[in-house]
Amino acid sequence: MTGAEVDNKLPNPDNETVTDLLWDTLYSAEIRSAGQFKGLTQHVVDNWDAWCEWKNDDDPYQAKCPGDVEEGLSSFDKLVLIKVFINEFIQRSMSTYIISEM
């Protein structure tokens, strides 16, 4: 990340739930994507409780993301969110993704 990008990064709302490295991953996806992640870190900070509820779902990959975030996301984009918020679900979610895309 450039200095300006680092200066504009919002603070991680809970570094025990989302490591700083994974928060940087989310921010990097936001600033480098084609727009589907635009404003996502602000949405997460502003709606932290809703994101925690989503991440605690039995199957967050199948669950709707908080707010209208999911409207612009592909199935693959949602894997990025799983990686950031619930890394332990990434293998299961990738299997679901691969099966649905075949």
C-alpha positions as CSV (number, residue, x, y, z in Angstrom):
1,M,0.0,0.0,0.0
2,T,1.1,3.5,-0.7
3,G,1.5,6.1,2.1
4,A,-1.7,7.8,1.0
5,E,-3.6,4.5,1.1
6,V,-2.3,3.7,4.6
7,D,-3.3,7.2,5.8
8,N,-6.9,6.7,4.5
9,K,-7.3,3.2,6.0
10,L,-9.9,3.0,8.8
11,P,-8.8,1.4,12.0
12,N,-9.7,-2.3,12.6
13,P,-12.9,-2.4,14.7
14,D,-11.8,-5.5,16.6
15,N,-8.3,-7.0,16.1
16,E,-9.2,-10.0,18.1
17,T,-11.9,-11.0,15.7
18,V,-10.2,-9.8,12.5
19,T,-6.4,-9.7,12.6
20,D,-4.7,-6.6,11.3
21,L,-3.3,-8.6,8.4
22,L,-6.8,-9.7,7.3
23,W,-8.2,-6.1,7.9
24,D,-5.4,-5.0,5.5
25,T,-6.6,-7.7,3.0
26,L,-10.1,-6.3,3.2
27,Y,-8.9,-2.7,2.7
28,S,-6.7,-3.8,-0.2
29,A,-9.6,-5.5,-1.9
30,E,-11.6,-2.3,-1.4
31,I,-9.1,0.0,-3.0
32,R,-8.0,-2.4,-5.8
33,S,-11.3,-3.9,-6.8
34,A,-13.5,-2.9,-9.7
35,G,-15.8,-1.2,-7.3
36,Q,-17.7,-4.1,-5.8
37,F,-16.0,-3.5,-2.4
38,K,-16.3,0.3,-2.5
39,G,-17.0,1.7,1.0
40,L,-16.9,-1.8,2.6
41,T,-14.5,-1.0,5.4
42,Q,-16.6,2.0,6.4
43,H,-19.7,-0.2,6.3
44,V,-18.0,-2.8,8.5
45,V,-16.9,-0.2,11.0
46,D,-20.4,1.4,11.1
47,N,-22.3,-1.9,11.3
48,W,-19.8,-4.1,13.3
49,D,-22.5,-5.8,15.3
50,A,-24.4,-6.9,12.2
51,W,-21.1,-8.2,10.7
52,C,-20.4,-10.2,13.9
53,E,-23.9,-11.7,13.7
54,W,-23.3,-12.7,10.0
55,K,-19.9,-14.2,10.8
56,N,-21.5,-16.3,13.6
57,D,-24.1,-17.8,11.3
58,D,-23.9,-21.6,10.8
59,D,-23.2,-21.1,7.1
60,P,-22.0,-17.5,6.5
61,Y,-21.2,-18.3,2.8
62,Q,-24.9,-19.0,2.2
63,A,-26.1,-16.2,4.6
64,K,-26.9,-12.7,3.3
65,C,-24.2,-10.1,4.2
66,P,-25.3,-7.1,6.3
67,G,-27.0,-4.3,4.5
68,D,-26.9,-4.1,0.7
69,V,-23.2,-5.2,0.5
70,E,-23.9,-8.4,-1.2
71,E,-25.8,-6.9,-4.2
72,G,-22.6,-6.1,-6.1
73,L,-20.6,-9.1,-5.1
74,S,-19.9,-12.3,-7.1
75,S,-19.7,-15.7,-5.4
76,F,-15.9,-15.4,-5.5
77,D,-16.0,-11.9,-3.9
78,K,-17.9,-13.5,-1.0
79,L,-15.0,-15.9,-0.5
80,V,-12.8,-12.8,0.2
81,L,-15.2,-11.8,3.0
82,I,-15.2,-15.4,4.4
83,K,-11.4,-15.3,4.4
84,V,-11.3,-12.0,6.3
85,F,-14.0,-12.7,8.8
86,I,-14.2,-16.5,9.3
87,N,-10.9,-18.0,8.0
88,E,-11.8,-21.4,9.5
89,F,-14.8,-21.6,7.0
90,I,-12.8,-20.9,3.9
91,Q,-12.2,-24.5,2.9
92,R,-15.9,-25.4,3.3
93,S,-17.0,-22.2,1.5
94,M,-14.6,-22.9,-1.4
95,S,-16.0,-26.4,-1.8
96,T,-19.5,-24.9,-2.0
97,Y,-18.3,-22.3,-4.5
98,I,-16.6,-24.9,-6.7
99,I,-19.7,-27.1,-6.7
100,S,-22.0,-24.2,-7.5
101,E,-19.7,-23.0,-10.4
102,M,-19.2,-26.3,-12.1
